[in-house]
Amino acid sequence: MFSRTLRHNIGIAFFVSISVPAAAQGPDIKVTLLGTGCPPPVMNRFGPSTLVEAGGRALLFDAGRGALQRLTQLKVRWQDVQGVFFTHLHSDHVVGFPDLFLTGWLVPPGRTVPLSVWGPSGTTQMMSHLRQAFDYDIRIRVANDQLERAGVVLLAKDIREGVVYEQNGVKVTAFEVDHAPVKPALGYRIDYAGRSIVLSGDTRVSENLIRHAAGVDVLIHEVMVPETLLRTGVPPDRAQRLVAYHTTPEQAGEVFARARPRLAAYSHVCTPAATDQELLLGTRKTYAGPLEIGEDLMVIEVGAKIEVRRPARTSQ
């Protein structure tokens, strides 16, 4: 049941509250969409990155362009991020990580403990080479600025499908999605106190994702609007290849209709030129349930009610 009518008012900041029976009350999971974009370097949609806070844990899923700036806007201390999870190693999902890693150690009050990183096969190798690439800078900072060596240590782990993190009642489960030829690519399910969030990562329609997302509180899914590729100058043959391993609004609507989350939301909106109308019209062909079009710094709080807060509009 809705406590108020859910309407998507384009260009207007608003608040949404979705109610469920009081018996379902419990601690919240707080999700903040730090970046909801894809490779194009635009100001309204930074690179894909999602902050999940629950049980006293602050976990980051992907670290696209501008992730550290978005954390700073939120006044979330980068040294309080306990871990980073990568869905896959496409550049738009990891390019903000060196900034988070190094600036989060360098700028006071910097990180003084190792940073844990989980991701698909290749993550450990990437982190090792990243540490090597910045070895000169790290040695100078340690010698001259006397920074804490432990703060620049990366504890990286390649993971497979299954439970990959469990602390303070927070459980993170990785599952494979279909982003071939990128393989493996992962989605994540976060469970805490009876609440659940699923992040799709990049994927075409995935039966495995639908199984892991069945009945969750919030399903945050990627989306690609094919028309925007051609409109922004992508050659038709390349556009066809790109669409083939992503999910269109109509297809995402089918996923939402089958998974039946309390709330469906879009992130990783490709391309950022996609309009709300294009996203909504396509999705509504196959899905009639609660839907939010994600934007940078949008907050979703999950408890007995799901509360959605959009950032205040500012002129740029």
Contacts in CASP RR format, 6 or more apart in sequence:
PFRMAT RR
TARGET T0000
AUTHOR 0000-0000-0000
METHOD contacts of the structure
MODEL  1
MFSRTLRHNIGIAFFVSISVPAAAQGPDIKVTLLGTGCPPPVMNRFGPST
LVEAGGRALLFDAGRGALQRLTQLKVRWQDVQGVFFTHLHSDHVVGFPDL
FLTGWLVPPGRTVPLSVWGPSGTTQMMSHLRQAFDYDIRIRVANDQLERA
GVVLLAKDIREGVVYEQNGVKVTAFEVDHAPVKPALGYRIDYAGRSIVLS
GDTRVSENLIRHAAGVDVLIHEVMVPETLLRTGVPPDRAQRLVAYHTTPE
QAGEVFARARPRLAAYSHVCTPAATDQELLLGTRKTYAGPLEIGEDLMVI
EVGAKIEVRRPARTSQ
1 19 0 8 1.000
1 20 0 8 1.000
2 18 0 8 1.000
2 19 0 8 1.000
2 290 0 8 1.000
3 17 0 8 1.000
3 18 0 8 1.000
3 19 0 8 1.000
3 305 0 8 1.000
4 16 0 8 1.000
4 17 0 8 1.000
6 16 0 8 1.000
6 18 0 8 1.000
6 290 0 8 1.000
8 276 0 8 1.000
8 280 0 8 1.000
8 291 0 8 1.000
8 292 0 8 1.000
8 293 0 8 1.000
10 276 0 8 1.000
10 277 0 8 1.000
11 276 0 8 1.000
11 313 0 8 1.000
13 310 0 8 1.000
13 311 0 8 1.000
13 312 0 8 1.000
13 313 0 8 1.000
14 310 0 8 1.000
15 307 0 8 1.000
15 308 0 8 1.000
15 309 0 8 1.000
15 310 0 8 1.000
16 292 0 8 1.000
16 306 0 8 1.000
16 307 0 8 1.000
16 308 0 8 1.000
17 305 0 8 1.000
17 306 0 8 1.000
17 307 0 8 1.000
18 262 0 8 1.000
18 263 0 8 1.000
18 290 0 8 1.000
18 305 0 8 1.000
18 306 0 8 1.000
18 307 0 8 1.000
19 304 0 8 1.000
19 305 0 8 1.000
20 262 0 8 1.000
20 304 0 8 1.000
20 305 0 8 1.000
21 304 0 8 1.000
22 304 0 8 1.000
24 303 0 8 1.000
24 304 0 8 1.000
25 303 0 8 1.000
25 304 0 8 1.000
26 193 0 8 1.000
26 194 0 8 1.000
26 195 0 8 1.000
26 303 0 8 1.000
26 304 0 8 1.000
27 54 0 8 1.000
27 55 0 8 1.000
27 192 0 8 1.000
27 193 0 8 1.000
27 195 0 8 1.000
27 303 0 8 1.000
28 54 0 8 1.000
28 195 0 8 1.000
28 301 0 8 1.000
28 302 0 8 1.000
28 303 0 8 1.000
29 52 0 8 1.000
29 53 0 8 1.000
29 54 0 8 1.000
29 190 0 8 1.000
29 192 0 8 1.000
29 193 0 8 1.000
29 195 0 8 1.000
29 196 0 8 1.000
29 197 0 8 1.000
29 217 0 8 1.000
29 301 0 8 1.000
29 302 0 8 1.000
29 303 0 8 1.000
30 52 0 8 1.000
30 53 0 8 1.000
30 54 0 8 1.000
30 299 0 8 1.000
30 300 0 8 1.000
30 301 0 8 1.000
30 302 0 8 1.000
31 50 0 8 1.000
31 51 0 8 1.000
31 52 0 8 1.000
31 53 0 8 1.000
31 197 0 8 1.000
31 218 0 8 1.000
31 220 0 8 1.000
31 299 0 8 1.000
31 300 0 8 1.000
31 301 0 8 1.000
31 302 0 8 1.000
32 50 0 8 1.000
32 51 0 8 1.000
32 53 0 8 1.000
32 74 0 8 1.000
32 297 0 8 1.000
32 298 0 8 1.000
32 299 0 8 1.000
32 300 0 8 1.000
33 50 0 8 1.000
33 220 0 8 1.000
33 265 0 8 1.000
33 267 0 8 1.000
33 294 0 8 1.000
33 295 0 8 1.000
33 296 0 8 1.000
33 297 0 8 1.000
33 298 0 8 1.000
33 299 0 8 1.000
33 300 0 8 1.000
34 46 0 8 1.000
34 49 0 8 1.000
34 50 0 8 1.000
34 51 0 8 1.000
34 60 0 8 1.000
34 66 0 8 1.000
34 67 0 8 1.000
34 70 0 8 1.000
34 71 0 8 1.000
34 74 0 8 1.000
34 296 0 8 1.000
34 297 0 8 1.000
35 45 0 8 1.000
35 46 0 8 1.000
35 47 0 8 1.000
35 48 0 8 1.000
35 49 0 8 1.000
35 50 0 8 1.000
35 64 0 8 1.000
35 66 0 8 1.000
35 67 0 8 1.000
35 70 0 8 1.000
35 267 0 8 1.000
35 296 0 8 1.000
36 45 0 8 1.000
36 46 0 8 1.000
36 47 0 8 1.000
36 48 0 8 1.000
36 266 0 8 1.000
36 267 0 8 1.000
36 268 0 8 1.000
36 269 0 8 1.000
36 294 0 8 1.000
36 295 0 8 1.000
36 296 0 8 1.000
36 298 0 8 1.000
37 45 0 8 1.000
37 46 0 8 1.000
37 47 0 8 1.000
37 48 0 8 1.000
37 92 0 8 1.000
37 267 0 8 1.000
37 268 0 8 1.000
37 269 0 8 1.000
37 270 0 8 1.000
37 272 0 8 1.000
37 296 0 8 1.000
38 45 0 8 1.000
38 47 0 8 1.000
38 48 0 8 1.000
38 92 0 8 1.000
38 268 0 8 1.000
38 269 0 8 1.000
38 270 0 8 1.000
38 271 0 8 1.000
38 272 0 8 1.000
39 91 0 8 1.000
39 92 0 8 1.000
40 232 0 8 1.000
40 271 0 8 1.000
40 272 0 8 1.000
41 65 0 8 1.000
42 272 0 8 1.000
43 316 0 8 1.000
44 272 0 8 1.000
44 295 0 8 1.000
44 296 0 8 1.000
44 316 0 8 1.000
45 269 0 8 1.000
45 272 0 8 1.000
45 295 0 8 1.000
45 296 0 8 1.000
46 64 0 8 1.000
46 65 0 8 1.000
46 66 0 8 1.000
46 67 0 8 1.000
46 69 0 8 1.000
46 70 0 8 1.000
46 296 0 8 1.000
47 64 0 8 1.000
47 65 0 8 1.000
47 66 0 8 1.000
47 67 0 8 1.000
47 92 0 8 1.000
47 93 0 8 1.000
47 95 0 8 1.000
47 96 0 8 1.000
48 62 0 8 1.000
48 64 0 8 1.000
48 92 0 8 1.000
48 93 0 8 1.000
48 201 0 8 1.000
48 267 0 8 1.000
48 268 0 8 1.000
49 60 0 8 1.000
49 61 0 8 1.000
49 62 0 8 1.000
49 63 0 8 1.000
49 64 0 8 1.000
49 66 0 8 1.000
49 67 0 8 1.000
49 70 0 8 1.000
49 96 0 8 1.000
50 60 0 8 1.000
50 61 0 8 1.000
50 62 0 8 1.000
50 199 0 8 1.000
50 220 0 8 1.000
50 267 0 8 1.000
51 58 0 8 1.000
51 59 0 8 1.000
51 60 0 8 1.000
51 61 0 8 1.000
51 71 0 8 1.000
51 74 0 8 1.000
51 76 0 8 1.000
51 81 0 8 1.000
52 58 0 8 1.000
52 59 0 8 1.000
52 60 0 8 1.000
52 61 0 8 1.000
52 190 0 8 1.000
52 197 0 8 1.000
53 59 0 8 1.000
54 170 0 8 1.000
54 190 0 8 1.000
54 192 0 8 1.000
54 193 0 8 1.000
54 195 0 8 1.000
55 168 0 8 1.000
55 169 0 8 1.000
55 170 0 8 1.000
55 192 0 8 1.000
55 193 0 8 1.000
56 168 0 8 1.000
56 170 0 8 1.000
57 82 0 8 1.000
57 167 0 8 1.000
57 168 0 8 1.000
57 170 0 8 1.000
58 76 0 8 1.000
58 80 0 8 1.000
58 81 0 8 1.000
58 82 0 8 1.000
58 83 0 8 1.000
59 81 0 8 1.000
59 82 0 8 1.000
59 83 0 8 1.000
59 84 0 8 1.000
59 85 0 8 1.000
59 165 0 8 1.000
59 170 0 8 1.000
59 172 0 8 1.000
59 190 0 8 1.000
60 67 0 8 1.000
60 81 0 8 1.000
60 83 0 8 1.000
60 84 0 8 1.000
60 85 0 8 1.000
60 100 0 8 1.000
61 84 0 8 1.000
61 85 0 8 1.000
61 87 0 8 1.000
61 188 0 8 1.000
61 199 0 8 1.000
62 85 0 8 1.000
62 86 0 8 1.000
62 87 0 8 1.000
62 93 0 8 1.000
62 94 0 8 1.000
62 201 0 8 1.000
63 84 0 8 1.000
63 86 0 8 1.000
63 93 0 8 1.000
63 94 0 8 1.000
63 95 0 8 1.000
63 96 0 8 1.000
63 97 0 8 1.000
63 100 0 8 1.000
64 92 0 8 1.000
64 93 0 8 1.000
64 94 0 8 1.000
64 95 0 8 1.000
64 96 0 8 1.000
64 97 0 8 1.000
65 92 0 8 1.000
65 95 0 8 1.000
65 96 0 8 1.000
66 96 0 8 1.000
66 99 0 8 1.000
67 96 0 8 1.000
67 97 0 8 1.000
67 99 0 8 1.000
67 100 0 8 1.000
68 78 0 8 1.000
68 96 0 8 1.000
68 99 0 8 1.000
68 100 0 8 1.000
68 103 0 8 1.000
68 104 0 8 1.000
70 296 0 8 1.000
70 297 0 8 1.000
71 77 0 8 1.000
71 78 0 8 1.000
71 81 0 8 1.000
71 100 0 8 1.000
72 78 0 8 1.000
73 297 0 8 1.000
74 297 0 8 1.000
77 109 0 8 1.000
78 100 0 8 1.000
78 103 0 8 1.000
78 104 0 8 1.000
78 110 0 8 1.000
78 111 0 8 1.000
79 104 0 8 1.000
79 109 0 8 1.000
79 110 0 8 1.000
79 111 0 8 1.000
79 112 0 8 1.000
79 113 0 8 1.000
81 100 0 8 1.000
81 115 0 8 1.000
82 116 0 8 1.000
83 115 0 8 1.000
83 116 0 8 1.000
83 117 0 8 1.000
83 118 0 8 1.000
84 97 0 8 1.000
84 100 0 8 1.000
84 115 0 8 1.000
84 116 0 8 1.000
84 117 0 8 1.000
84 118 0 8 1.000
85 117 0 8 1.000
85 118 0 8 1.000
85 119 0 8 1.000
85 164 0 8 1.000
85 165 0 8 1.000
85 172 0 8 1.000
85 174 0 8 1.000
85 188 0 8 1.000
86 93 0 8 1.000
86 94 0 8 1.000
86 117 0 8 1.000
86 118 0 8 1.000
86 119 0 8 1.000
86 120 0 8 1.000
86 123 0 8 1.000
86 186 0 8 1.000
87 93 0 8 1.000
87 119 0 8 1.000
87 120 0 8 1.000
87 177 0 8 1.000
87 185 0 8 1.000
87 186 0 8 1.000
87 187 0 8 1.000
87 188 0 8 1.000
87 199 0 8 1.000
87 201 0 8 1.000
87 202 0 8 1.000
88 120 0 8 1.000
88 179 0 8 1.000
88 182 0 8 1.000
88 184 0 8 1.000
88 185 0 8 1.000
88 186 0 8 1.000
88 201 0 8 1.000
88 202 0 8 1.000
89 120 0 8 1.000
89 122 0 8 1.000
89 123 0 8 1.000
89 126 0 8 1.000
89 182 0 8 1.000
90 182 0 8 1.000
90 202 0 8 1.000
93 202 0 8 1.000
94 126 0 8 1.000
97 130 0 8 1.000
98 130 0 8 1.000
98 134 0 8 1.000
101 115 0 8 1.000
101 130 0 8 1.000
101 152 0 8 1.000
101 154 0 8 1.000
102 134 0 8 1.000
102 137 0 8 1.000
102 138 0 8 1.000
102 152 0 8 1.000
104 110 0 8 1.000
104 111 0 8 1.000
105 111 0 8 1.000
105 141 0 8 1.000
105 147 0 8 1.000
105 148 0 8 1.000
105 151 0 8 1.000
105 152 0 8 1.000
106 141 0 8 1.000
106 145 0 8 1.000
106 147 0 8 1.000
110 147 0 8 1.000
110 148 0 8 1.000
110 151 0 8 1.000
111 148 0 8 1.000
111 151 0 8 1.000
111 152 0 8 1.000
112 148 0 8 1.000
112 150 0 8 1.000
112 151 0 8 1.000
113 150 0 8 1.000
113 151 0 8 1.000
114 150 0 8 1.000
114 151 0 8 1.000
114 153 0 8 1.000
114 154 0 8 1.000
114 155 0 8 1.000
115 151 0 8 1.000
115 153 0 8 1.000
115 154 0 8 1.000
115 155 0 8 1.000
116 155 0 8 1.000
116 156 0 8 1.000
116 157 0 8 1.000
117 123 0 8 1.000
117 127 0 8 1.000
117 154 0 8 1.000
117 155 0 8 1.000
117 156 0 8 1.000
117 157 0 8 1.000
118 156 0 8 1.000
118 157 0 8 1.000
118 159 0 8 1.000
118 164 0 8 1.000
118 165 0 8 1.000
118 174 0 8 1.000
119 156 0 8 1.000
119 157 0 8 1.000
119 158 0 8 1.000
119 159 0 8 1.000
119 174 0 8 1.000
119 186 0 8 1.000
120 158 0 8 1.000
120 159 0 8 1.000
120 184 0 8 1.000
120 185 0 8 1.000
120 186 0 8 1.000
121 158 0 8 1.000
121 184 0 8 1.000
122 158 0 8 1.000
123 156 0 8 1.000
123 157 0 8 1.000
123 158 0 8 1.000
123 159 0 8 1.000
124 156 0 8 1.000
124 157 0 8 1.000
124 158 0 8 1.000
126 156 0 8 1.000
127 154 0 8 1.000
127 156 0 8 1.000
128 156 0 8 1.000
130 154 0 8 1.000
131 138 0 8 1.000
131 152 0 8 1.000
131 154 0 8 1.000
138 152 0 8 1.000
141 147 0 8 1.000
141 152 0 8 1.000
142 149 0 8 1.000
142 152 0 8 1.000
157 164 0 8 1.000
159 174 0 8 1.000
159 186 0 8 1.000
160 174 0 8 1.000
160 184 0 8 1.000
161 174 0 8 1.000
161 175 0 8 1.000
161 176 0 8 1.000
161 186 0 8 1.000
162 173 0 8 1.000
162 174 0 8 1.000
162 175 0 8 1.000
163 171 0 8 1.000
163 172 0 8 1.000
163 173 0 8 1.000
164 172 0 8 1.000
164 173 0 8 1.000
164 174 0 8 1.000
165 171 0 8 1.000
165 172 0 8 1.000
166 172 0 8 1.000
169 192 0 8 1.000
169 193 0 8 1.000
170 190 0 8 1.000
170 191 0 8 1.000
170 192 0 8 1.000
171 190 0 8 1.000
171 191 0 8 1.000
171 192 0 8 1.000
172 188 0 8 1.000
172 189 0 8 1.000
172 190 0 8 1.000
173 188 0 8 1.000
173 189 0 8 1.000
173 190 0 8 1.000
173 191 0 8 1.000
173 212 0 8 1.000
174 186 0 8 1.000
174 187 0 8 1.000
174 188 0 8 1.000
175 186 0 8 1.000
175 187 0 8 1.000
175 188 0 8 1.000
175 189 0 8 1.000
175 208 0 8 1.000
175 209 0 8 1.000
175 212 0 8 1.000
176 184 0 8 1.000
176 185 0 8 1.000
176 186 0 8 1.000
176 187 0 8 1.000
176 208 0 8 1.000
177 185 0 8 1.000
177 186 0 8 1.000
177 187 0 8 1.000
177 200 0 8 1.000
177 201 0 8 1.000
177 202 0 8 1.000
177 203 0 8 1.000
177 206 0 8 1.000
177 208 0 8 1.000
177 209 0 8 1.000
178 185 0 8 1.000
178 203 0 8 1.000
178 204 0 8 1.000
178 205 0 8 1.000
178 206 0 8 1.000
178 208 0 8 1.000
178 245 0 8 1.000
179 185 0 8 1.000
179 201 0 8 1.000
179 202 0 8 1.000
179 203 0 8 1.000
179 204 0 8 1.000
179 245 0 8 1.000
180 245 0 8 1.000
181 245 0 8 1.000
182 202 0 8 1.000
182 245 0 8 1.000
185 201 0 8 1.000
185 202 0 8 1.000
185 203 0 8 1.000
186 201 0 8 1.000
187 198 0 8 1.000
187 199 0 8 1.000
187 200 0 8 1.000
187 201 0 8 1.000
187 203 0 8 1.000
187 209 0 8 1.000
187 212 0 8 1.000
188 198 0 8 1.000
188 199 0 8 1.000
188 201 0 8 1.000
189 196 0 8 1.000
189 197 0 8 1.000
189 198 0 8 1.000
189 199 0 8 1.000
189 212 0 8 1.000
189 213 0 8 1.000
189 216 0 8 1.000
190 196 0 8 1.000
190 197 0 8 1.000
190 198 0 8 1.000
190 199 0 8 1.000
195 217 0 8 1.000
195 302 0 8 1.000
195 303 0 8 1.000
196 215 0 8 1.000
196 216 0 8 1.000
196 217 0 8 1.000
196 218 0 8 1.000
197 216 0 8 1.000
197 217 0 8 1.000
197 218 0 8 1.000
197 219 0 8 1.000
197 220 0 8 1.000
197 302 0 8 1.000
198 209 0 8 1.000
198 212 0 8 1.000
198 213 0 8 1.000
198 216 0 8 1.000
198 218 0 8 1.000
198 219 0 8 1.000
198 220 0 8 1.000
198 259 0 8 1.000
198 261 0 8 1.000
199 220 0 8 1.000
199 267 0 8 1.000
200 206 0 8 1.000
200 209 0 8 1.000
200 213 0 8 1.000
200 219 0 8 1.000
200 220 0 8 1.000
200 221 0 8 1.000
200 222 0 8 1.000
200 247 0 8 1.000
201 222 0 8 1.000
201 268 0 8 1.000
202 222 0 8 1.000
202 245 0 8 1.000
202 246 0 8 1.000
202 268 0 8 1.000
203 209 0 8 1.000
203 222 0 8 1.000
203 245 0 8 1.000
203 246 0 8 1.000
203 247 0 8 1.000
204 244 0 8 1.000
204 245 0 8 1.000
204 246 0 8 1.000
204 247 0 8 1.000
204 251 0 8 1.000
205 247 0 8 1.000
205 251 0 8 1.000
205 254 0 8 1.000
205 255 0 8 1.000
206 255 0 8 1.000
209 255 0 8 1.000
209 259 0 8 1.000
210 255 0 8 1.000
210 258 0 8 1.000
210 259 0 8 1.000
213 219 0 8 1.000
213 255 0 8 1.000
213 259 0 8 1.000
213 261 0 8 1.000
214 258 0 8 1.000
214 259 0 8 1.000
214 260 0 8 1.000
215 259 0 8 1.000
215 260 0 8 1.000
215 261 0 8 1.000
215 262 0 8 1.000
216 259 0 8 1.000
216 261 0 8 1.000
216 262 0 8 1.000
217 261 0 8 1.000
217 262 0 8 1.000
217 263 0 8 1.000
217 302 0 8 1.000
217 303 0 8 1.000
217 306 0 8 1.000
218 261 0 8 1.000
218 262 0 8 1.000
218 263 0 8 1.000
218 264 0 8 1.000
218 265 0 8 1.000
218 300 0 8 1.000
218 302 0 8 1.000
218 306 0 8 1.000
219 255 0 8 1.000
219 256 0 8 1.000
219 259 0 8 1.000
219 261 0 8 1.000
219 263 0 8 1.000
219 264 0 8 1.000
219 265 0 8 1.000
220 265 0 8 1.000
220 266 0 8 1.000
220 267 0 8 1.000
221 247 0 8 1.000
221 252 0 8 1.000
221 255 0 8 1.000
221 256 0 8 1.000
221 264 0 8 1.000
221 265 0 8 1.000
221 266 0 8 1.000
221 267 0 8 1.000
222 246 0 8 1.000
222 247 0 8 1.000
222 252 0 8 1.000
222 266 0 8 1.000
222 267 0 8 1.000
222 268 0 8 1.000
222 269 0 8 1.000
222 270 0 8 1.000
223 246 0 8 1.000
223 247 0 8 1.000
223 248 0 8 1.000
223 249 0 8 1.000
223 252 0 8 1.000
223 266 0 8 1.000
223 268 0 8 1.000
223 269 0 8 1.000
223 270 0 8 1.000
223 274 0 8 1.000
223 279 0 8 1.000
224 242 0 8 1.000
224 243 0 8 1.000
224 246 0 8 1.000
224 247 0 8 1.000
224 248 0 8 1.000
224 270 0 8 1.000
224 271 0 8 1.000
225 248 0 8 1.000
225 249 0 8 1.000
225 269 0 8 1.000
225 270 0 8 1.000
225 271 0 8 1.000
225 274 0 8 1.000
225 278 0 8 1.000
225 279 0 8 1.000
226 239 0 8 1.000
226 243 0 8 1.000
226 248 0 8 1.000
227 278 0 8 1.000
228 270 0 8 1.000
228 271 0 8 1.000
228 273 0 8 1.000
228 274 0 8 1.000
228 278 0 8 1.000
229 238 0 8 1.000
229 239 0 8 1.000
229 242 0 8 1.000
229 243 0 8 1.000
229 270 0 8 1.000
229 271 0 8 1.000
230 236 0 8 1.000
230 239 0 8 1.000
231 273 0 8 1.000
232 271 0 8 1.000
232 273 0 8 1.000
234 242 0 8 1.000
242 270 0 8 1.000
246 270 0 8 1.000
247 255 0 8 1.000
248 282 0 8 1.000
249 278 0 8 1.000
249 279 0 8 1.000
249 280 0 8 1.000
249 281 0 8 1.000
249 282 0 8 1.000
249 283 0 8 1.000
249 285 0 8 1.000
250 282 0 8 1.000
250 283 0 8 1.000
250 285 0 8 1.000
250 286 0 8 1.000
251 286 0 8 1.000
252 264 0 8 1.000
252 266 0 8 1.000
252 283 0 8 1.000
252 287 0 8 1.000
253 264 0 8 1.000
253 282 0 8 1.000
253 283 0 8 1.000
253 285 0 8 1.000
253 286 0 8 1.000
253 287 0 8 1.000
254 286 0 8 1.000
254 287 0 8 1.000
256 264 0 8 1.000
256 283 0 8 1.000
256 286 0 8 1.000
256 287 0 8 1.000
256 289 0 8 1.000
256 291 0 8 1.000
257 286 0 8 1.000
257 287 0 8 1.000
257 288 0 8 1.000
257 289 0 8 1.000
262 290 0 8 1.000
262 306 0 8 1.000
263 290 0 8 1.000
263 291 0 8 1.000
263 292 0 8 1.000
263 300 0 8 1.000
263 306 0 8 1.000
263 308 0 8 1.000
264 287 0 8 1.000
264 289 0 8 1.000
264 290 0 8 1.000
264 291 0 8 1.000
264 292 0 8 1.000
265 291 0 8 1.000
265 292 0 8 1.000
265 293 0 8 1.000
265 294 0 8 1.000
265 300 0 8 1.000
266 279 0 8 1.000
266 291 0 8 1.000
266 292 0 8 1.000
266 293 0 8 1.000
266 294 0 8 1.000
267 294 0 8 1.000
269 279 0 8 1.000
269 293 0 8 1.000
269 294 0 8 1.000
276 293 0 8 1.000
279 293 0 8 1.000
280 291 0 8 1.000
280 293 0 8 1.000
283 291 0 8 1.000
292 298 0 8 1.000
292 300 0 8 1.000
292 308 0 8 1.000
295 310 0 8 1.000
295 311 0 8 1.000
296 311 0 8 1.000
297 311 0 8 1.000
298 308 0 8 1.000
298 309 0 8 1.000
298 310 0 8 1.000
298 311 0 8 1.000
299 307 0 8 1.000
299 308 0 8 1.000
299 309 0 8 1.000
300 306 0 8 1.000
300 307 0 8 1.000
300 308 0 8 1.000
301 307 0 8 1.000
301 308 0 8 1.000
301 309 0 8 1.000
END
